[in-house]
Amino acid sequence: MAVVARTYRGALRDLEHHGRIVVADAAGNVLYHYGDPYAITFARSAAKPMQAIAVCESGALEAYGVTEQELAVMCASHNGEPAQVALVERILGKAGLDSSYLQCGDAYPISEESKREMLRRGLPPDALHCDCSGKHAGMLLTAKIHGEDLTQYPAPEPSRGSTRSSAMSAAAEWKSCFSQ
């Protein structure tokens, strides 16, 4: 991938950001590009705000009294710092759940300080400290509000009306806003 931006600290180059840039019209015609405009790109964590739309539309925010801070941790990756982990625990607790329901995988925190503290205490990596645990907690709320099997919420092949299907539909609707 090409360098699309550089940051400097004074005269010293600090960071380089690699990527692709594509500008398209409403019909999908490529008007401008830098790099391969047809390369497959995975949205990864950038999709979390769109995935959270399903949580918002499900009624889970109101049903469980989700706060703005809790919604924010559903919409982004986090560093596994104590306050962020507490938010995820609080989200799960509001639905009567705990970290054993999370299927995001176990990880040490991104935060070096939090990771060192876990290692110092002899704690293994866990799902709460995974940078995606907030999004997964939101998906669990949505699955619970719909009465779904909580062990199947991240299933790769979503059934119609499932939590994953709702998140994918929300993302498709969001995309359609830009193609009108």
C-alpha positions in Angstrom: 0.0 0.0 0.0 1.1 3.5 -0.7 1.9 6.1 2.0 -1.2 8.4 2.2 -0.1 10.6 5.1 3.0 11.5 7.2 3.2 13.3 10.4 6.2 15.2 11.7 7.6 16.4 15.0 9.3 19.5 13.9 11.6 18.5 11.1 11.6 14.8 12.0 9.3 12.4 10.3 7.2 10.7 13.0 4.6 8.4 11.5 3.6 7.1 8.1 0.1 6.0 7.3 -0.5 3.5 4.5 -3.7 3.0 2.7 -5.8 3.6 -0.4 -8.0 6.5 -1.4 -11.0 6.1 -3.7 -13.6 8.7 -4.6 -16.7 7.4 -6.4 -19.9 9.0 -7.6 -23.4 7.8 -6.6 -23.4 5.2 -9.4 -20.1 3.7 -8.1 -17.9 5.1 -10.9 -14.4 5.7 -9.7 -13.6 9.4 -10.1 -10.2 9.5 -8.4 -8.0 6.9 -6.7 -4.6 6.6 -5.1 -3.6 3.0 -5.0 -5.7 0.1 -6.2 -9.3 1.2 -6.1 -10.5 -2.4 -6.4 -8.5 -4.0 -3.7 -10.5 -5.9 -1.1 -10.4 -3.9 2.1 -11.6 -5.1 5.5 -13.3 -2.4 7.6 -12.4 -4.2 10.8 -12.8 -1.9 13.8 -13.9 1.0 11.7 -17.3 -0.9 11.3 -18.0 -0.9 15.0 -20.2 2.3 15.0 -22.3 0.8 12.2 -22.5 -2.5 14.0 -23.7 -0.6 17.1 -26.7 0.7 15.1 -28.3 -2.7 15.5 -27.9 -2.3 19.3 -29.6 1.1 19.1 -32.4 -0.1 16.9 -33.1 -3.2 19.0 -34.4 -1.3 22.0 -31.5 -2.7 24.1 -30.3 0.8 25.0 -33.6 1.7 26.6 -34.3 -1.7 28.1 -31.0 -2.0 29.8 -30.4 1.7 30.6 -27.2 1.9 28.5 -25.3 5.1 29.1 -23.4 7.3 26.6 -20.1 6.0 27.9 -21.2 2.4 27.6 -22.4 3.0 24.0 -19.1 4.7 23.2 -17.2 1.5 24.3 -19.5 -0.5 22.0 -18.5 1.8 19.1 -14.7 1.6 19.4 -11.7 -0.5 20.2 -10.4 0.0 23.7 -7.0 -0.4 25.4 -8.1 -2.7 28.2 -7.6 0.0 30.9 -9.5 -0.5 34.1 -12.2 2.1 33.4 -12.9 0.6 30.0 -13.0 -3.0 31.3 -15.4 -1.7 34.0 -17.7 -0.3 31.3 -17.9 -3.6 29.5 -18.6 -5.4 32.8 -21.3 -2.9 33.6 -22.9 -3.5 30.1 -22.9 -7.2 30.6 -24.2 -6.9 34.2 -27.2 -4.9 33.1 -28.4 -7.9 31.1 -27.5 -10.4 33.8 -24.5 -11.6 31.9 -20.8 -11.9 32.6 -17.6 -12.2 30.7 -18.1 -15.9 30.1 -20.5 -15.0 27.3 -18.0 -13.0 25.3 -16.7 -14.7 22.2 -14.2 -12.1 21.2 -11.2 -14.1 22.3 -8.8 -13.6 25.2 -6.1 -10.9 25.0 -3.9 -8.9 27.2 -4.7 -5.1 27.2 -3.2 -2.9 24.5 -2.3 -0.5 27.3 1.2 -1.5 28.3 0.6 -0.3 31.9 -2.5 -2.5 32.2 -0.8 -5.4 30.6 2.2 -5.1 33.0 -0.2 -5.0 36.0 -1.9 -8.2 34.8 1.4 -10.0 34.3 2.6 -8.7 37.7 -0.5 -10.2 39.3 -0.1 -13.5 37.3 -3.3 -13.0 35.5 -3.9 -14.7 32.1 -5.3 -12.8 29.1 -9.1 -12.7 29.1 -12.0 -11.6 27.0 -12.8 -8.4 29.0 -9.4 -7.0 28.1 -9.8 -7.8 24.4 -10.0 -4.5 22.5 -13.3 -5.7 20.9 -15.1 -6.7 24.2 -17.3 -3.6 24.1 -18.7 -4.3 20.7 -19.3 -7.9 21.7 -21.1 -6.8 24.9 -23.4 -4.7 22.7 -24.0 -7.7 20.4 -24.9 -9.8 23.4 -27.5 -7.2 24.6 -29.0 -7.2 21.1 -29.1 -11.0 21.0 -30.7 -11.1 24.5 -33.4 -8.5 23.6 -34.3 -10.6 20.6 -34.4 -13.9 22.6 -31.5 -15.4 20.6 -29.2 -18.2 21.6 -26.4 -16.2 23.3 -23.8 -18.8 22.3 -24.5 -18.0 18.6 -24.4 -14.2 18.5 -21.2 -13.9 16.4 -22.1 -16.7 14.0 -20.4 -16.2 10.6 -23.6 -17.2 8.7 -26.3 -15.0 10.2 -29.9 -16.2 10.2 -32.6 -13.8 9.1 -33.4 -11.5 12.0 -30.3 -12.5 14.1 -28.0 -10.0 15.8 -25.4 -10.3 13.1 -28.0 -10.0 10.4 -29.3 -6.8 12.1 -25.8 -5.4 12.2 -25.2 -6.2 8.6 -28.5 -4.7 7.6 -27.7 -1.5 9.5 -24.3 -1.3 7.7 -26.0 -1.8 4.3 -28.6 1.0 5.1 -25.8 3.3 6.1 -23.9 2.6 2.9 -27.0 3.3 0.9 -27.2 6.8 2.3 -24.0 7.6 0.3 -25.2 6.0 -2.9 -28.3 8.1 -3.4 
